[in-house]
Amino acid sequence: MGNTRNGREARTDRKESAKDRAEEWEKLTTVQKLQQLVDKGHAHTKYAKKLRQDIVDARLKKGDV
């Protein structure tokens, strides 16, 4: 099997790109995270609902509502 090295490199590349995506995700604000989920069609997930609730809670705390 001559492709084990290529497979290993591909796995490493995927891990690195996943780390990069995770770092980018952490830099986003809650509203930006929610917008990305909505754009990708994941607006109905528990995580999206939690983000929405976090936004509402922050607004209530700030007095914007």
N, CA, C and O atoms as a CHARMM CRD file, in Angstrom:
* protein
*
  260
    1    1 MET  N      0.84400  -1.17900   0.00000 PROA 1      0.00000
    2    1 MET  CA     0.00000   0.00000   0.00000 PROA 1      0.00000
    3    1 MET  C      0.89200   1.24600   0.00000 PROA 1      0.00000
    4    1 MET  O      1.51800   1.57600   1.00700 PROA 1      0.00000
    5    2 GLY  N      0.93600   1.90800  -1.11000 PROA 2      0.00000
    6    2 GLY  CA     1.81300   3.04700  -1.23100 PROA 2      0.00000
    7    2 GLY  C      1.20300   4.35900  -0.79100 PROA 2      0.00000
    8    2 GLY  O      1.86400   5.39600  -0.86100 PROA 2      0.00000
    9    3 ASN  N     -0.04000   4.34500  -0.33900 PROA 3      0.00000
   10    3 ASN  CA    -0.69200   5.62400  -0.05500 PROA 3      0.00000
   11    3 ASN  C     -0.79000   5.94000   1.43100 PROA 3      0.00000
   12    3 ASN  O     -1.49300   6.88000   1.80100 PROA 3      0.00000
   13    4 THR  N     -0.11300   5.19400   2.29300 PROA 4      0.00000
   14    4 THR  CA    -0.23900   5.46300   3.73100 PROA 4      0.00000
   15    4 THR  C      0.33400   6.82300   4.09200 PROA 4      0.00000
   16    4 THR  O     -0.22100   7.52200   4.94000 PROA 4      0.00000
   17    5 ARG  N      1.43600   7.20700   3.46000 PROA 5      0.00000
   18    5 ARG  CA     2.03000   8.50100   3.77300 PROA 5      0.00000
   19    5 ARG  C      1.07700   9.62400   3.38100 PROA 5      0.00000
   20    5 ARG  O      0.88800  10.58100   4.13200 PROA 5      0.00000
   21    6 ASN  N      0.48300   9.50200   2.20900 PROA 6      0.00000
   22    6 ASN  CA    -0.46200  10.52200   1.76300 PROA 6      0.00000
   23    6 ASN  C     -1.66200  10.59000   2.69300 PROA 6      0.00000
   24    6 ASN  O     -2.14000  11.67900   3.01000 PROA 6      0.00000
   25    7 GLY  N     -2.14900   9.44600   3.12900 PROA 7      0.00000
   26    7 GLY  CA    -3.27600   9.42000   4.05300 PROA 7      0.00000
   27    7 GLY  C     -2.94200  10.09800   5.36300 PROA 7      0.00000
   28    7 GLY  O     -3.75600  10.83900   5.91500 PROA 7      0.00000
   29    8 ARG  N     -1.73800   9.84200   5.86300 PROA 8      0.00000
   30    8 ARG  CA    -1.30400  10.44600   7.12200 PROA 8      0.00000
   31    8 ARG  C     -1.21600  11.96000   6.96800 PROA 8      0.00000
   32    8 ARG  O     -1.65000  12.70700   7.84400 PROA 8      0.00000
   33    9 GLU  N     -0.65700  12.40400   5.86200 PROA 9      0.00000
   34    9 GLU  CA    -0.55300  13.84800   5.62300 PROA 9      0.00000
   35    9 GLU  C     -1.93400  14.48300   5.50200 PROA 9      0.00000
   36    9 GLU  O     -2.16000  15.59100   5.98800 PROA 9      0.00000
   37   10 ALA  N     -2.84200  13.78600   4.86300 PROA 10     0.00000
   38   10 ALA  CA    -4.19800  14.31800   4.70900 PROA 10     0.00000
   39   10 ALA  C     -4.87600  14.44700   6.06400 PROA 10     0.00000
   40   10 ALA  O     -5.57100  15.43000   6.32400 PROA 10     0.00000
   41   11 ARG  N     -4.67400  13.44700   6.93600 PROA 11     0.00000
   42   11 ARG  CA    -5.26900  13.52200   8.27800 PROA 11     0.00000
   43   11 ARG  C     -4.69200  14.69600   9.05200 PROA 11     0.00000
   44   11 ARG  O     -5.42000  15.42000   9.73100 PROA 11     0.00000
   45   12 THR  N     -3.38000  14.88300   8.94600 PROA 12     0.00000
   46   12 THR  CA    -2.73200  16.00500   9.62700 PROA 12     0.00000
   47   12 THR  C     -3.28500  17.32800   9.10700 PROA 12     0.00000
   48   12 THR  O     -3.57100  18.24000   9.88200 PROA 12     0.00000
   49   13 ASP  N     -3.43200  17.41900   7.79200 PROA 13     0.00000
   50   13 ASP  CA    -3.98400  18.64600   7.20300 PROA 13     0.00000
   51   13 ASP  C     -5.39600  18.90400   7.70100 PROA 13     0.00000
   52   13 ASP  O     -5.75400  20.04400   7.99900 PROA 13     0.00000
   53   14 ARG  N     -6.20300  17.84900   7.79300 PROA 14     0.00000
   54   14 ARG  CA    -7.58100  18.02100   8.26600 PROA 14     0.00000
   55   14 ARG  C     -7.60000  18.46600   9.72000 PROA 14     0.00000
   56   14 ARG  O     -8.40800  19.31000  10.10700 PROA 14     0.00000
   57   15 LYS  N     -6.69800  17.89200  10.53400 PROA 15     0.00000
   58   15 LYS  CA    -6.63600  18.30200  11.94100 PROA 15     0.00000
   59   15 LYS  C     -6.25500  19.77300  12.05200 PROA 15     0.00000
   60   15 LYS  O     -6.84500  20.52500  12.82800 PROA 15     0.00000
   61   16 GLU  N     -5.26500  20.16800  11.26800 PROA 16     0.00000
   62   16 GLU  CA    -4.81800  21.56500  11.32100 PROA 16     0.00000
   63   16 GLU  C     -5.91200  22.51100  10.84400 PROA 16     0.00000
   64   16 GLU  O     -6.12000  23.56900  11.43800 PROA 16     0.00000
   65   17 SER  N     -6.60800  22.14000   9.78100 PROA 17     0.00000
   66   17 SER  CA    -7.66300  23.02900   9.29500 PROA 17     0.00000
   67   17 SER  C     -8.81900  23.07300  10.29300 PROA 17     0.00000
   68   17 SER  O     -9.47200  24.10700  10.43400 PROA 17     0.00000
   69   18 ALA  N     -9.07700  21.96700  10.98500 PROA 18     0.00000
   70   18 ALA  CA   -10.11800  21.96700  12.01700 PROA 18     0.00000
   71   18 ALA  C     -9.71600  22.88400  13.16600 PROA 18     0.00000
   72   18 ALA  O    -10.55300  23.60300  13.71100 PROA 18     0.00000
   73   19 LYS  N     -8.43800  22.86000  13.53500 PROA 19     0.00000
   74   19 LYS  CA    -7.95500  23.75700  14.59300 PROA 19     0.00000
   75   19 LYS  C     -8.10800  25.20900  14.16200 PROA 19     0.00000
   76   19 LYS  O     -8.53300  26.05800  14.94500 PROA 19     0.00000
   77   20 ASP  N     -7.75500  25.48400  12.90600 PROA 20     0.00000
   78   20 ASP  CA    -7.88200  26.85000  12.38700 PROA 20     0.00000
   79   20 ASP  C     -9.33200  27.31100  12.42700 PROA 20     0.00000
   80   20 ASP  O     -9.62400  28.43600  12.83400 PROA 20     0.00000
   81   21 ARG  N    -10.24800  26.42600  11.99700 PROA 21     0.00000
   82   21 ARG  CA   -11.66900  26.78500  12.01400 PROA 21     0.00000
   83   21 ARG  C    -12.14400  27.01700  13.44700 PROA 21     0.00000
   84   21 ARG  O    -12.93300  27.92800  13.69600 PROA 21     0.00000
   85   22 ALA  N    -11.67200  26.20400  14.38400 PROA 22     0.00000
   86   22 ALA  CA   -12.07000  26.37000  15.78200 PROA 22     0.00000
   87   22 ALA  C    -11.57300  27.70200  16.33000 PROA 22     0.00000
   88   22 ALA  O    -12.29400  28.38500  17.05700 PROA 22     0.00000
   89   23 GLU  N    -10.34900  28.07000  15.98400 PROA 23     0.00000
   90   23 GLU  CA    -9.81000  29.35300  16.44000 PROA 23     0.00000
   91   23 GLU  C    -10.59900  30.51600  15.84700 PROA 23     0.00000
   92   23 GLU  O    -10.90300  31.48500  16.54300 PROA 23     0.00000
   93   24 GLU  N    -10.92600  30.41900  14.57000 PROA 24     0.00000
   94   24 GLU  CA   -11.72400  31.46800  13.93100 PROA 24     0.00000
   95   24 GLU  C    -13.09300  31.57400  14.59400 PROA 24     0.00000
   96   24 GLU  O    -13.60100  32.67500  14.80400 PROA 24     0.00000
   97   25 TRP  N    -13.69000  30.43000  14.92300 PROA 25     0.00000
   98   25 TRP  CA   -15.01500  30.38800  15.53700 PROA 25     0.00000
   99   25 TRP  C    -14.98500  31.08900  16.89300 PROA 25     0.00000
  100   25 TRP  O    -15.91800  31.81400  17.23700 PROA 25     0.00000
  101   26 GLU  N    -13.91800  30.87500  17.66300 PROA 26     0.00000
  102   26 GLU  CA   -13.81300  31.48500  18.98300 PROA 26     0.00000
  103   26 GLU  C    -13.68700  33.00200  18.89600 PROA 26     0.00000
  104   26 GLU  O    -14.06200  33.70700  19.83300 PROA 26     0.00000
  105   27 LYS  N    -13.16700  33.50800  17.79300 PROA 27     0.00000
  106   27 LYS  CA   -13.00200  34.95500  17.63700 PROA 27     0.00000
  107   27 LYS  C    -14.31600  35.65700  17.31100 PROA 27     0.00000
  108   27 LYS  O    -14.42600  36.87100  17.48600 PROA 27     0.00000
  109   28 LEU  N    -15.31200  34.91100  16.83800 PROA 28     0.00000
  110   28 LEU  CA   -16.58400  35.51200  16.43600 PROA 28     0.00000
  111   28 LEU  C    -17.42100  35.90200  17.64700 PROA 28     0.00000
  112   28 LEU  O    -17.29200  35.31200  18.72000 PROA 28     0.00000
  113   29 THR  N    -18.27300  36.89100  17.46600 PROA 29     0.00000
  114   29 THR  CA   -19.21800  37.24700  18.51500 PROA 29     0.00000
  115   29 THR  C    -20.38800  36.27500  18.47100 PROA 29     0.00000
  116   29 THR  O    -20.52700  35.50600  17.51900 PROA 29     0.00000
  117   30 THR  N    -21.22100  36.30800  19.49000 PROA 30     0.00000
  118   30 THR  CA   -22.37600  35.41700  19.55800 PROA 30     0.00000
  119   30 THR  C    -23.30200  35.62900  18.37100 PROA 30     0.00000
  120   30 THR  O    -23.80500  34.66500  17.79500 PROA 30     0.00000
  121   31 VAL  N    -23.52700  36.87800  18.00500 PROA 31     0.00000
  122   31 VAL  CA   -24.42300  37.17700  16.88600 PROA 31     0.00000
  123   31 VAL  C    -23.83700  36.63900  15.58000 PROA 31     0.00000
  124   31 VAL  O    -24.56500  36.09500  14.75000 PROA 31     0.00000
  125   32 GLN  N    -22.53000  36.78900  15.39900 PROA 32     0.00000
  126   32 GLN  CA   -21.88600  36.28100  14.18600 PROA 32     0.00000
  127   32 GLN  C    -21.96000  34.75700  14.12400 PROA 32     0.00000
  128   32 GLN  O    -22.17900  34.18800  13.05500 PROA 32     0.00000
  129   33 LYS  N    -21.77500  34.09400  15.27600 PROA 33     0.00000
  130   33 LYS  CA   -21.87500  32.63300  15.32000 PROA 33     0.00000
  131   33 LYS  C    -23.27600  32.19300  14.91500 PROA 33     0.00000
  132   33 LYS  O    -23.44200  31.27000  14.11600 PROA 33     0.00000
  133   34 LEU  N    -24.27800  32.86000  15.47200 PROA 34     0.00000
  134   34 LEU  CA   -25.66200  32.51300  15.15200 PROA 34     0.00000
  135   34 LEU  C    -25.93100  32.73600  13.66500 PROA 34     0.00000
  136   34 LEU  O    -26.59400  31.92000  13.02500 PROA 34     0.00000
  137   35 GLN  N    -25.42400  33.82800  13.11600 PROA 35     0.00000
  138   35 GLN  CA   -25.63700  34.11000  11.69800 PROA 35     0.00000
  139   35 GLN  C    -25.00600  33.03200  10.82100 PROA 35     0.00000
  140   35 GLN  O    -25.59000  32.63400   9.81300 PROA 35     0.00000
  141   36 GLN  N    -23.82200  32.56000  11.19500 PROA 36     0.00000
  142   36 GLN  CA   -23.17900  31.49900  10.41300 PROA 36     0.00000
  143   36 GLN  C    -23.98800  30.21700  10.47300 PROA 36     0.00000
  144   36 GLN  O    -24.13300  29.52700   9.46300 PROA 36     0.00000
  145   37 LEU  N    -24.52200  29.88700  11.65300 PROA 37     0.00000
  146   37 LEU  CA   -25.34900  28.68400  11.77400 PROA 37     0.00000
  147   37 LEU  C    -26.59100  28.80100  10.90300 PROA 37     0.00000
  148   37 LEU  O    -26.97700  27.84700  10.22700 PROA 37     0.00000
  149   38 VAL  N    -27.21300  29.97300  10.92300 PROA 38     0.00000
  150   38 VAL  CA   -28.41300  30.19400  10.11000 PROA 38     0.00000
  151   38 VAL  C    -28.06200  30.06100   8.62700 PROA 38     0.00000
  152   38 VAL  O    -28.80100  29.43800   7.86500 PROA 38     0.00000
  153   39 ASP  N    -26.93900  30.64300   8.22300 PROA 39     0.00000
  154   39 ASP  CA   -26.51800  30.57700   6.82100 PROA 39     0.00000
  155   39 ASP  C    -26.29700  29.13600   6.36700 PROA 39     0.00000
  156   39 ASP  O    -26.55800  28.79800   5.21200 PROA 39     0.00000
  157   40 LYS  N    -25.81800  28.29700   7.27200 PROA 40     0.00000
  158   40 LYS  CA   -25.52800  26.90500   6.91900 PROA 40     0.00000
  159   40 LYS  C    -26.73800  25.99600   7.10100 PROA 40     0.00000
  160   40 LYS  O    -26.65600  24.79400   6.84600 PROA 40     0.00000
  161   41 GLY  N    -27.85300  26.56000   7.53900 PROA 41     0.00000
  162   41 GLY  CA   -29.05900  25.75700   7.68300 PROA 41     0.00000
  163   41 GLY  C    -29.17500  25.04300   9.01200 PROA 41     0.00000
  164   41 GLY  O    -29.92300  24.07200   9.12600 PROA 41     0.00000
  165   42 HSD  N    -28.45100  25.50200  10.02100 PROA 42     0.00000
  166   42 HSD  CA   -28.49200  24.86600  11.33700 PROA 42     0.00000
  167   42 HSD  C    -29.21700  25.73000  12.36200 PROA 42     0.00000
  168   42 HSD  O    -28.90200  25.67500  13.55100 PROA 42     0.00000
  169   43 ALA  N    -30.17000  26.51500  11.91900 PROA 43     0.00000
  170   43 ALA  CA   -30.85000  27.46000  12.80100 PROA 43     0.00000
  171   43 ALA  C    -31.73100  26.76100  13.82500 PROA 43     0.00000
  172   43 ALA  O    -32.10600  27.37000  14.82700 PROA 43     0.00000
  173   44 HSD  N    -32.07000  25.49100  13.59600 PROA 44     0.00000
  174   44 HSD  CA   -33.00300  24.78000  14.46800 PROA 44     0.00000
  175   44 HSD  C    -32.29800  23.99100  15.57000 PROA 44     0.00000
  176   44 HSD  O    -32.96900  23.37800  16.40100 PROA 44     0.00000
  177   45 THR  N    -30.98300  23.98900  15.59900 PROA 45     0.00000
  178   45 THR  CA   -30.25500  23.14700  16.54600 PROA 45     0.00000
  179   45 THR  C    -30.31900  23.71200  17.96200 PROA 45     0.00000
  180   45 THR  O    -30.61600  24.88800  18.16900 PROA 45     0.00000
  181   46 LYS  N    -30.03500  22.84800  18.92200 PROA 46     0.00000
  182   46 LYS  CA   -30.02600  23.26700  20.32900 PROA 46     0.00000
  183   46 LYS  C    -28.99200  24.36400  20.55400 PROA 46     0.00000
  184   46 LYS  O    -29.22800  25.29700  21.32200 PROA 46     0.00000
  185   47 TYR  N    -27.84100  24.25300  19.88200 PROA 47     0.00000
  186   47 TYR  CA   -26.78800  25.24500  20.05200 PROA 47     0.00000
  187   47 TYR  C    -27.24500  26.61500  19.55700 PROA 47     0.00000
  188   47 TYR  O    -26.96900  27.63200  20.19300 PROA 47     0.00000
  189   48 ALA  N    -27.94400  26.64000  18.42400 PROA 48     0.00000
  190   48 ALA  CA   -28.45100  27.90900  17.89000 PROA 48     0.00000
  191   48 ALA  C    -29.47700  28.50600  18.84800 PROA 48     0.00000
  192   48 ALA  O    -29.49500  29.71700  19.06800 PROA 48     0.00000
  193   49 LYS  N    -30.32100  27.66300  19.41200 PROA 49     0.00000
  194   49 LYS  CA   -31.31400  28.15200  20.37600 PROA 49     0.00000
  195   49 LYS  C    -30.62900  28.72900  21.60400 PROA 49     0.00000
  196   49 LYS  O    -31.06500  29.74300  22.14900 PROA 49     0.00000
  197   50 LYS  N    -29.54100  28.07300  22.04400 PROA 50     0.00000
  198   50 LYS  CA   -28.79600  28.57000  23.19700 PROA 50     0.00000
  199   50 LYS  C    -28.16900  29.93300  22.87200 PROA 50     0.00000
  200   50 LYS  O    -28.18900  30.84000  23.70300 PROA 50     0.00000
  201   51 LEU  N    -27.61600  30.07300  21.67100 PROA 51     0.00000
  202   51 LEU  CA   -27.03200  31.35600  21.27200 PROA 51     0.00000
  203   51 LEU  C    -28.09000  32.45200  21.26100 PROA 51     0.00000
  204   51 LEU  O    -27.84100  33.56500  21.72400 PROA 51     0.00000
  205   52 ARG  N    -29.27600  32.13500  20.72800 PROA 52     0.00000
  206   52 ARG  CA   -30.36000  33.12700  20.72000 PROA 52     0.00000
  207   52 ARG  C    -30.70700  33.55100  22.14000 PROA 52     0.00000
  208   52 ARG  O    -30.90100  34.73600  22.41100 PROA 52     0.00000
  209   53 GLN  N    -30.78600  32.57800  23.04600 PROA 53     0.00000
  210   53 GLN  CA   -31.12400  32.88200  24.43200 PROA 53     0.00000
  211   53 GLN  C    -30.03300  33.73400  25.07100 PROA 53     0.00000
  212   53 GLN  O    -30.33300  34.64900  25.83800 PROA 53     0.00000
  213   54 ASP  N    -28.77300  33.44200  24.76200 PROA 54     0.00000
  214   54 ASP  CA   -27.66500  34.25100  25.27700 PROA 54     0.00000
  215   54 ASP  C    -27.78900  35.70100  24.81500 PROA 54     0.00000
  216   54 ASP  O    -27.53400  36.62800  25.58500 PROA 54     0.00000
  217   55 ILE  N    -28.18200  35.89400  23.55300 PROA 55     0.00000
  218   55 ILE  CA   -28.34800  37.24800  23.02100 PROA 55     0.00000
  219   55 ILE  C    -29.47100  37.96600  23.76500 PROA 55     0.00000
  220   55 ILE  O    -29.32000  39.12500  24.15400 PROA 55     0.00000
  221   56 VAL  N    -30.59200  37.28100  23.96400 PROA 56     0.00000
  222   56 VAL  CA   -31.72900  37.87800  24.66900 PROA 56     0.00000
  223   56 VAL  C    -31.33700  38.22400  26.10000 PROA 56     0.00000
  224   56 VAL  O    -31.65100  39.30900  26.59000 PROA 56     0.00000
  225   57 ASP  N    -30.64600  37.29600  26.77200 PROA 57     0.00000
  226   57 ASP  CA   -30.22300  37.54200  28.15200 PROA 57     0.00000
  227   57 ASP  C    -29.29000  38.74700  28.23600 PROA 57     0.00000
  228   57 ASP  O    -29.40300  39.56200  29.15100 PROA 57     0.00000
  229   58 ALA  N    -28.37500  38.85700  27.28500 PROA 58     0.00000
  230   58 ALA  CA   -27.44100  39.98500  27.28800 PROA 58     0.00000
  231   58 ALA  C    -28.18200  41.30000  27.08400 PROA 58     0.00000
  232   58 ALA  O    -27.86000  42.30600  27.71600 PROA 58     0.00000
  233   59 ARG  N    -29.17100  41.28700  26.20100 PROA 59     0.00000
  234   59 ARG  CA   -29.94800  42.51000  25.96300 PROA 59     0.00000
  235   59 ARG  C    -30.76400  42.88300  27.19000 PROA 59     0.00000
  236   59 ARG  O    -30.86400  44.05900  27.53900 PROA 59     0.00000
  237   60 LEU  N    -31.34500  41.89100  27.84400 PROA 60     0.00000
  238   60 LEU  CA   -32.12000  42.16700  29.05600 PROA 60     0.00000
  239   60 LEU  C    -31.22400  42.76000  30.13400 PROA 60     0.00000
  240   60 LEU  O    -31.59600  43.71400  30.81700 PROA 60     0.00000
  241   61 LYS  N    -30.04300  42.18200  30.27300 PROA 61     0.00000
  242   61 LYS  CA   -29.10700  42.64100  31.28500 PROA 61     0.00000
  243   61 LYS  C    -28.67100  44.07700  31.00100 PROA 61     0.00000
  244   61 LYS  O    -28.51300  44.88500  31.91600 PROA 61     0.00000
  245   62 LYS  N    -28.48000  44.38100  29.70900 PROA 62     0.00000
  246   62 LYS  CA   -28.04200  45.70800  29.30900 PROA 62     0.00000
  247   62 LYS  C    -29.18600  46.71600  29.32900 PROA 62     0.00000
  248   62 LYS  O    -28.95700  47.92000  29.44400 PROA 62     0.00000
  249   63 GLY  N    -30.40400  46.22800  29.21800 PROA 63     0.00000
  250   63 GLY  CA   -31.55700  47.11300  29.23400 PROA 63     0.00000
  251   63 GLY  C    -31.98600  47.57500  27.86300 PROA 63     0.00000
  252   63 GLY  O    -32.59900  48.63500  27.73500 PROA 63     0.00000
  253   64 ASP  N    -31.67800  46.80200  26.82600 PROA 64     0.00000
  254   64 ASP  CA   -32.00900  47.20100  25.45300 PROA 64     0.00000
  255   64 ASP  C    -33.40300  46.77700  25.02000 PROA 64     0.00000
  256   64 ASP  O    -33.85600  47.17800  23.94800 PROA 64     0.00000
  257   65 VAL  N    -34.08800  45.98700  25.81600 PROA 65     0.00000
  258   65 VAL  CA   -35.37400  45.44000  25.35000 PROA 65     0.00000
  259   65 VAL  C    -36.53000  46.34000  25.69200 PROA 65     0.00000
  260   65 VAL  O    -37.67500  46.02300  25.37100 PROA 65     0.00000
